[in-house]
Amino acid sequence: MTSTGSIGEEGRSSPWRDALAGTSDLIRLALRTERMATPVGVLVVPVLLAATAASLAPLYPDRSSREALATGAGANPVFRILLGSLRDTSGIGPIAVWRIGMFALLIAAVIAAATVTRNLRGPESSGRLELVRAGAVGSAAPVVAAAVVAGLAAIAGAVLTGVTSAVVGVSAGSAALVTVQFLCAGLMAVGVALVVDQVVTTSRTSIAVSSSLMLTAYLLRGIGDADDTWRWLVWVSPLGWAEHVDPFGARSVAPVLPCLLVFGAGVWTSATIARRRDLGAGLIASKPGRPTAWWPVSIFTVTVRTTGAALTPWLSGAFGYCVLVGLLTNSIGDLVGSGGTGDLVRKLGGGAAGAHVDLVTAVLNTVIAFVAVAATAAAVTVSASLRDADRAGHAEVLLSTGVSPRRRLVAAVVMAAAAALTMLLSAAGMMLGAALSGGHTAGAAAMFGAVVAQWPPTMAVAAVAFAAYGLDAAWIRVGWLAVVADLLLGPLGELLAAPRWLRDISPHAHVPAQIGAAFPTHLSLVFLLAAVIVVALGSWAVGRRDLG
């Protein structure tokens, strides 16, 4: 009887034990594969906090200036949506924590969710997990391994953020609660992402869905903070739970409990689903494609199809950011109205006129300049997709249909040019935001003229990436180096006091974003001609080398 009972008890416990087999090995594997990405993610918020504190110190040197900030921007409903309530003006440390505020919690949550996906749905969608599961690895082991690695990263990021807050002047007790606050956001996001990874079938979709859920939580919390009538929305939002830790006010650790419950429920739910579904599948099955295409099939339509999903976050992010800036046009004076911040903004967006430029115009000029660099990065993303297709074997299949490497490259360039122009035109979102908030921006003609003027230099920089790919697919990183150089020498060149001869290397330094300035026709033609020549070099080279 005793022997039989022992066997039966062992049999009942074996399914979960088998499902978790190999978990420790997968944790070690994940720690190794994450040795580069995770440290970067862990450092994002602490570095942001330290940089913010350093920049704010000369702007708010005494308590009176900090109290003026609290009664101005701190009481503004728009800033309460973005950053939450400013409760402590005793020093720069609390001000810096408020300034990165809820947005930093959102960043920490998205980074935690992305860490889960890189270690769970990512390997599964690429086929690597199938090779791992061929060994003595249980179906739930990848879930637990991803949860452990992402959880450790969330803990490390929260601790470093708390330590950084103490270094910049936050009291020890408040710094400890800052740690708890960011830990809540990270663990909550890990639990949500674990379940999302079981629902969808691709890593890209998983990251998009998880990020959208975090953004929704952020917006619900913001609405609750801005209007007391909707205060209950803060408790509906998981990021609102983290906000209720309130390191500079109520100082409560009670919100840790629901965040831990979400984390635990996410691990259990994800592991349970993983045990019951097919490898590579999801709760939402992928729909089969149409037997015939909606439009004539060509190399350009294939390029649109394969790169559109990667460009969507760039385009939507730029438009959303510009709408947000437009909503803030009435509040710019509260945030950067005078002193060092106003001088800095005028230096960035004032161009040759400098301090004589209207503050709102300087802000809009600065935003257009940074959107132009982002548009350049989006165009380089298209060139990077060519290399990714080479590595995945998709290009080999495509080229077997009679499409030449040169036609494929030209189609990607056309797609990049269209994406860059569309992204630049998203700056019109500033006009929409200003109209919704009753703010003021320049006229449509002046705004669009300043935006379109950024397209030729944008394509001149992006052309470097396509030429690099044409010469050698491994050289695509040259395109990213060109984007970084363009940012440092173009929009940031004046701020960094770079020599003029060095700044002249950046195309955007020759065509600074200036609303109302005359359209630079001759320079635009020069940059477009340069882009065509550089792309032609890449097209010539790609037709003479082997694939990959």
WONOR-V348545 format. One record per residue. RES is the residue in one small letter. SS is DSSP state (h for helix, s for strand, l for the rest). PHI is phi in whole degrees, -180 to 180 (none if undefined). PSI is psi in radians with two decimals (NA if undefined). Layout:
((RES | SS | PHI | PSI) (RES | SS | PHI | PSI))
This chain:
((m | l | none | -0.77) (t | h | -66 | -0.73) (s | h | -64 | -0.76) (t | h | -64 | -0.73) (g | h | -63 | -0.64) (s | h | -67 | -0.72) (i | h | -64 | -0.73) (g | h | -65 | -0.68) (e | h | -66 | -0.68) (e | h | -65 | -0.66) (g | h | -65 | -0.63) (r | h | -69 | -0.53) (s | h | -89 | -0.23) (s | h | -67 | -0.59) (p | h | -57 | -0.83) (w | h | -71 | -0.62) (r | h | -64 | -0.72) (d | h | -67 | -0.67) (a | h | -66 | -0.45) (l | l | -99 | 0.10) (a | l | -61 | 2.39) (g | l | 82 | 0.16) (t | h | -61 | -0.78) (s | h | -63 | -0.66) (d | h | -65 | -0.71) (l | h | -68 | -0.59) (i | h | -63 | -0.78) (r | h | -64 | -0.68) (l | h | -64 | -0.77) (a | h | -66 | -0.69) (l | h | -62 | -0.60) (r | h | -73 | -0.79) (t | h | -70 | -0.39) (e | l | -95 | 0.15) (r | l | -64 | -0.32) (m | l | -103 | -0.83) (a | h | -71 | -0.77) (t | h | -64 | -0.81) (p | h | -57 | -0.64) (v | h | -64 | -0.81) (g | h | -63 | -0.65) (v | h | -65 | -0.58) (l | h | -87 | -0.19) (v | h | -58 | -0.97) (v | h | -69 | -0.78) (p | h | -58 | -0.74) (v | h | -66 | -0.72) (l | h | -61 | -0.73) (l | h | -66 | -0.78) (a | h | -64 | -0.75) (a | h | -65 | -0.68) (t | h | -65 | -0.76) (a | h | -62 | -0.72) (a | h | -65 | -0.65) (s | h | -76 | -0.48) (l | h | -85 | -0.42) (a | h | -54 | -0.83) (p | l | -76 | -0.25) (l | l | -86 | -0.52) (y | l | -130 | 1.24) (p | l | -76 | -0.36) (d | l | -132 | 2.97) (r | h | -66 | -0.60) (s | h | -64 | -0.69) (s | h | -68 | -0.60) (r | h | -73 | -0.62) (e | h | -69 | -0.60) (a | h | -64 | -0.64) (l | h | -64 | -0.72) (a | h | -65 | -0.68) (t | h | -80 | -0.31) (g | l | -95 | -1.61) (a | h | -64 | -0.63) (g | h | -64 | -0.49) (a | h | -95 | -0.07) (n | l | -74 | 2.23) (p | h | -57 | -0.61) (v | h | -63 | -0.76) (f | h | -72 | -0.49) (r | h | -68 | -0.58) (i | h | -66 | -0.77) (l | h | -77 | -0.74) (l | h | -120 | -0.21) (g | l | 88 | -3.00) (s | l | -88 | 2.47) (l | l | -92 | 1.95) (r | l | -108 | -0.31) (d | l | -135 | 2.11) (t | l | -117 | 0.42) (s | l | -73 | -0.33) (g | l | -166 | 3.10) (i | h | -69 | -0.59) (g | h | -55 | -0.98) (p | h | -60 | -0.62) (i | h | -64 | -0.74) (a | h | -65 | -0.73) (v | h | -62 | -0.70) (w | h | -67 | -0.69) (r | h | -65 | -0.67) (i | h | -84 | -0.53) (g | h | 35 | -2.35) (m | h | -66 | -0.46) (f | h | -64 | -0.66) (a | h | -67 | -0.63) (l | h | -63 | -0.69) (l | h | -63 | -0.77) (i | h | -60 | -0.80) (a | h | -61 | -0.69) (a | h | -67 | -0.75) (v | h | -66 | -0.71) (i | h | -63 | -0.73) (a | h | -63 | -0.74) (a | h | -64 | -0.70) (a | h | -66 | -0.61) (t | h | -63 | -0.71) (v | h | -60 | -0.85) (t | h | -66 | -0.65) (r | h | -61 | -0.47) (n | h | -106 | -0.07) (l | l | -124 | -1.30) (r | h | -73 | -0.55) (g | h | -58 | -1.00) (p | h | -62 | -0.53) (e | h | -72 | -0.75) (s | h | -71 | -0.44) (s | h | -87 | -0.17) (g | l | 95 | -0.12) (r | h | -68 | -0.61) (l | h | -66 | -0.54) (e | h | -62 | -0.67) (l | h | -67 | -0.71) (v | h | -66 | -0.74) (r | h | -69 | -0.25) (a | l | -68 | -0.34) (g | l | -89 | -2.82) (a | l | -84 | 1.15) (v | l | -126 | 2.23) (g | l | -78 | 2.89) (s | l | -70 | -0.51) (a | l | -93 | -0.15) (a | h | -61 | -0.75) (p | h | -61 | -0.60) (v | h | -65 | -0.86) (v | h | -65 | -0.70) (a | h | -62 | -0.78) (a | h | -63 | -0.69) (a | h | -65 | -0.72) (v | h | -66 | -0.84) (v | h | -65 | -0.80) (a | h | -66 | -0.65) (g | h | -64 | -0.74) (l | h | -62 | -0.70) (a | h | -64 | -0.70) (a | h | -64 | -0.70) (i | h | -64 | -0.80) (a | h | -62 | -0.77) (g | h | -63 | -0.71) (a | h | -66 | -0.75) (v | h | -64 | -0.78) (l | h | -64 | -0.64) (t | h | -65 | -0.75) (g | h | -63 | -0.75) (v | h | -63 | -0.74) (t | h | -63 | -0.70) (s | h | -63 | -0.64) (a | h | -66 | -0.67) (v | h | -65 | -0.63) (v | l | -86 | 0.06) (g | l | 120 | 0.09) (v | l | -81 | 2.47) (s | l | -63 | 2.78) (a | h | -60 | -0.77) (g | h | -64 | -0.77) (s | h | -68 | -0.64) (a | h | -64 | -0.67) (a | h | -63 | -0.68) (l | h | -75 | -0.49) (v | h | -61 | -0.72) (t | h | -59 | -0.82) (v | h | -62 | -0.70) (q | h | -61 | -0.84) (f | h | -73 | -0.52) (l | h | -66 | -0.70) (c | h | -58 | -0.85) (a | h | -63 | -0.75) (g | h | -66 | -0.84) (l | h | -67 | -0.66) (m | h | -60 | -0.79) (a | h | -65 | -0.63) (v | h | -62 | -0.81) (g | h | -61 | -0.73) (v | h | -65 | -0.80) (a | h | -65 | -0.59) (l | h | -60 | -0.72) (v | h | -73 | -0.73) (v | h | -59 | -0.68) (d | h | -63 | -0.41) (q | h | -87 | -0.29) (v | h | -87 | -0.76) (v | l | -99 | 3.04) (t | l | -116 | -0.08) (t | l | -130 | 2.63) (s | h | -67 | -0.63) (r | h | -63 | -0.78) (t | h | -65 | -0.67) (s | h | -62 | -0.82) (i | h | -64 | -0.69) (a | h | -64 | -0.77) (v | h | -67 | -0.81) (s | h | -61 | -0.77) (s | h | -64 | -0.67) (s | h | -65 | -0.69) (l | h | -65 | -0.71) (m | h | -65 | -0.70) (l | h | -65 | -0.68) (t | h | -62 | -0.76) (a | h | -61 | -0.68) (y | h | -64 | -0.77) (l | h | -70 | -0.71) (l | h | -61 | -0.75) (r | h | -62 | -0.70) (g | h | -64 | -0.73) (i | h | -63 | -0.73) (g | h | -64 | -0.62) (d | h | -73 | -0.58) (a | h | -78 | -0.52) (d | l | -134 | 2.06) (d | h | -62 | -0.42) (t | h | -61 | -0.57) (w | h | -104 | 0.42) (r | l | -59 | -0.52) (w | l | -63 | -0.35) (l | h | -65 | -0.42) (v | h | -63 | -0.64) (w | h | -79 | -0.34) (v | h | -74 | -0.54) (s | l | -86 | 2.24) (p | h | -59 | -0.60) (l | h | -70 | -0.45) (g | h | -66 | -0.58) (w | h | -61 | -0.79) (a | h | -63 | -0.66) (e | h | -62 | -0.59) (h | l | -71 | -0.14) (v | l | -60 | -0.66) (d | l | 49 | 1.26) (p | l | -61 | -0.39) (f | l | -113 | 0.23) (g | l | -137 | -1.76) (a | l | -68 | -0.51) (r | l | 54 | 1.14) (s | l | -113 | 2.43) (v | l | -103 | 0.02) (a | l | -59 | -0.64) (p | h | -63 | -0.21) (v | h | -63 | -0.61) (l | h | -60 | -0.93) (p | h | -63 | -0.57) (c | h | -67 | -0.71) (l | h | -66 | -0.63) (l | h | -64 | -0.72) (v | h | -63 | -0.73) (f | h | -62 | -0.88) (g | h | -64 | -0.75) (a | h | -65 | -0.63) (g | h | -65 | -0.75) (v | h | -62 | -0.84) (w | h | -65 | -0.80) (t | h | -64 | -0.78) (s | h | -64 | -0.76) (a | h | -65 | -0.68) (t | h | -65 | -0.77) (i | h | -65 | -0.73) (a | h | -61 | -0.58) (r | h | -70 | -0.38) (r | h | -110 | -0.14) (r | l | -108 | 2.88) (d | l | -77 | 2.59) (l | l | -64 | 2.27) (g | l | 92 | -0.21) (a | l | -93 | 3.10) (g | l | -147 | 2.96) (l | l | -64 | -0.53) (i | l | -102 | 1.92) (a | l | -73 | 2.54) (s | l | -69 | 2.36) (k | l | -80 | 2.40) (p | l | -67 | 2.57) (g | l | -71 | 2.89) (r | l | -66 | 2.59) (p | l | -66 | -0.45) (t | l | -131 | 2.66) (a | l | -77 | 2.72) (w | l | -69 | -0.47) (w | l | -135 | 2.85) (p | l | -57 | 2.36) (v | l | -80 | 2.24) (s | l | -149 | 3.00) (i | h | -64 | -0.56) (f | h | -71 | -0.76) (t | h | -65 | -0.61) (v | h | -65 | -0.70) (t | h | -64 | -0.74) (v | h | -61 | -0.74) (r | h | -65 | -0.72) (t | h | -82 | -0.41) (t | h | -108 | -0.22) (g | h | -59 | -0.74) (a | h | -64 | -0.65) (a | h | -70 | -0.51) (l | h | -85 | -0.38) (t | h | -57 | -0.80) (p | h | -61 | -0.63) (w | h | -63 | -0.84) (l | h | -68 | -0.84) (s | h | -67 | -0.66) (g | h | -64 | -0.74) (a | h | -65 | -0.75) (f | h | -65 | -0.80) (g | h | -61 | -0.71) (y | h | -63 | -0.74) (c | h | -68 | -0.66) (v | h | -61 | -0.73) (l | h | -62 | -0.76) (v | h | -62 | -0.72) (g | h | -62 | -0.68) (l | h | -64 | -0.46) (l | l | -91 | 0.00) (t | h | -59 | -0.59) (n | h | -74 | -0.30) (s | h | -108 | 0.06) (i | h | -61 | -0.64) (g | h | -62 | -0.61) (d | h | -67 | -0.59) (l | h | -87 | -0.79) (v | h | -132 | 0.61) (g | l | -64 | -0.64) (s | l | -151 | 3.09) (g | h | 75 | -2.70) (g | h | -62 | -0.65) (t | h | -65 | -0.79) (g | h | -62 | -0.71) (d | h | -63 | -0.68) (l | h | -64 | -0.77) (v | h | -64 | -0.73) (r | h | -65 | -0.58) (k | h | -69 | -0.65) (l | h | -73 | -0.76) (g | h | -112 | 0.08) (g | l | -89 | -0.32) (g | h | 62 | -2.50) (a | h | -67 | -0.50) (a | h | -72 | -0.44) (g | h | 58 | -2.15) (a | h | -67 | -0.22) (h | h | -85 | -0.10) (v | l | -80 | 2.45) (d | l | -58 | 2.46) (l | h | -62 | -0.76) (v | h | -63 | -0.75) (t | h | -62 | -0.70) (a | h | -63 | -0.70) (v | h | -64 | -0.79) (l | h | -64 | -0.71) (n | h | -60 | -0.76) (t | h | -63 | -0.75) (v | h | -63 | -0.76) (i | h | -61 | -0.70) (a | h | -63 | -0.74) (f | h | -74 | -0.59) (v | h | -64 | -0.61) (a | h | -63 | -0.72) (v | h | -67 | -0.69) (a | h | -63 | -0.65) (a | h | -64 | -0.64) (t | h | -63 | -0.76) (a | h | -64 | -0.67) (a | h | -64 | -0.69) (a | h | -65 | -0.67) (v | h | -66 | -0.53) (t | h | -60 | -0.64) (v | h | -64 | -0.74) (s | h | -65 | -0.62) (a | h | -66 | -0.52) (s | h | -66 | -0.48) (l | h | -64 | -0.78) (r | h | -65 | -0.72) (d | h | -63 | -0.68) (a | h | -66 | -0.61) (d | h | -62 | -0.81) (r | h | -68 | -0.63) (a | h | -80 | -0.17) (g | l | 89 | -0.01) (h | h | -70 | -0.64) (a | h | -64 | -0.64) (e | h | -61 | -0.72) (v | h | -66 | -0.75) (l | h | -64 | -0.75) (l | h | -72 | -0.32) (s | l | -74 | -0.17) (t | l | -87 | -0.02) (g | l | 106 | -0.07) (v | l | -75 | 2.28) (s | l | -85 | 2.72) (p | h | -58 | -0.58) (r | h | -68 | -0.76) (r | h | -63 | -0.68) (r | h | -64 | -0.73) (l | h | -66 | -0.77) (v | h | -64 | -0.69) (a | h | -61 | -0.70) (a | h | -66 | -0.66) (v | h | -64 | -0.75) (v | h | -62 | -0.74) (m | h | -63 | -0.75) (a | h | -64 | -0.71) (a | h | -64 | -0.75) (a | h | -66 | -0.72) (a | h | -65 | -0.73) (a | h | -64 | -0.75) (l | h | -66 | -0.73) (t | h | -62 | -0.71) (m | h | -66 | -0.68) (l | h | -64 | -0.71) (l | h | -67 | -0.32) (s | h | -64 | -0.25) (a | h | -61 | -0.29) (a | h | -61 | -0.30) (g | h | -59 | -0.46) (m | h | -65 | -0.64) (m | h | -68 | -0.68) (l | h | -64 | -0.81) (g | h | -62 | -0.72) (a | h | -65 | -0.67) (a | h | -65 | -0.67) (l | h | -69 | -0.57) (s | h | -97 | -0.04) (g | l | 78 | 0.30) (g | l | -82 | -3.04) (h | l | -129 | 2.31) (t | l | -131 | 3.09) (a | l | -68 | 2.95) (g | l | -65 | 2.83) (a | h | -61 | -0.73) (a | h | -64 | -0.78) (a | h | -65 | -0.70) (m | h | -65 | -0.85) (f | h | -68 | -0.58) (g | h | -62 | -0.76) (a | h | -66 | -0.62) (v | h | -71 | -0.86) (v | h | -65 | -0.53) (a | h | -63 | -0.36) (q | h | -83 | -0.21) (w | h | -69 | -0.81) (p | h | -58 | -0.85) (p | h | -64 | -0.53) (t | h | -62 | -0.79) (m | h | -70 | -0.52) (a | h | -64 | -0.68) (v | h | -73 | -0.76) (a | h | -62 | -0.56) (a | h | -60 | -0.51) (v | h | -61 | -0.70) (a | h | -65 | -0.72) (f | h | -69 | -0.65) (a | h | -65 | -0.71) (a | h | -63 | -0.74) (y | h | -63 | -0.72) (g | h | -61 | -0.64) (l | h | -74 | -0.75) (d | l | -165 | 2.21) (a | h | -59 | -0.51) (a | h | -72 | -0.25) (w | h | -87 | 0.17) (i | h | -62 | -0.43) (r | h | -63 | -0.35) (v | h | -61 | -0.62) (g | h | -62 | -0.71) (w | h | -69 | -0.63) (l | h | -63 | -0.64) (a | h | -65 | -0.67) (v | h | -64 | -0.79) (v | h | -63 | -0.77) (a | h | -63 | -0.69) (d | h | -63 | -0.69) (l | h | -66 | -0.82) (l | h | -70 | -0.61) (l | h | -95 | -0.33) (g | l | -92 | -1.66) (p | l | -59 | -0.59) (l | l | -98 | -0.01) (g | l | -60 | -0.78) (e | l | -65 | -0.72) (l | l | -65 | -0.67) (l | l | -83 | -0.01) (a | l | 57 | 0.71) (a | l | -72 | 2.52) (p | l | -58 | 2.59) (r | h | -61 | -0.70) (w | h | -64 | -0.52) (l | h | -78 | -0.68) (r | h | -65 | -0.51) (d | l | -65 | -0.23) (i | l | -67 | -0.55) (s | l | -82 | 2.17) (p | h | -58 | -0.64) (h | h | -70 | -0.30) (a | h | -71 | -0.44) (h | h | -84 | -0.39) (v | l | -128 | 1.25) (p | l | -66 | 2.60) (a | l | -69 | 1.99) (q | l | -139 | 1.85) (i | l | -67 | 2.25) (g | l | 91 | -0.13) (a | l | -76 | 2.76) (a | l | -64 | 2.48) (f | l | -69 | 2.24) (p | l | -80 | 1.33) (t | h | -60 | -0.87) (h | h | -66 | -0.78) (l | h | -63 | -0.65) (s | h | -63 | -0.76) (l | h | -64 | -0.68) (v | h | -63 | -0.79) (f | h | -69 | -0.66) (l | h | -66 | -0.71) (l | h | -63 | -0.73) (a | h | -62 | -0.71) (a | h | -63 | -0.73) (v | h | -63 | -0.74) (i | h | -65 | -0.77) (v | h | -66 | -0.72) (v | h | -65 | -0.67) (a | h | -61 | -0.65) (l | h | -61 | -0.79) (g | h | -65 | -0.68) (s | h | -64 | -0.73) (w | h | -63 | -0.74) (a | h | -71 | -0.68) (v | h | -68 | -0.46) (g | l | -78 | -0.15) (r | l | -110 | -0.06) (r | l | -114 | 2.88) (d | l | -76 | 2.67) (l | l | -64 | 2.24) (g | l | 83 | NA))
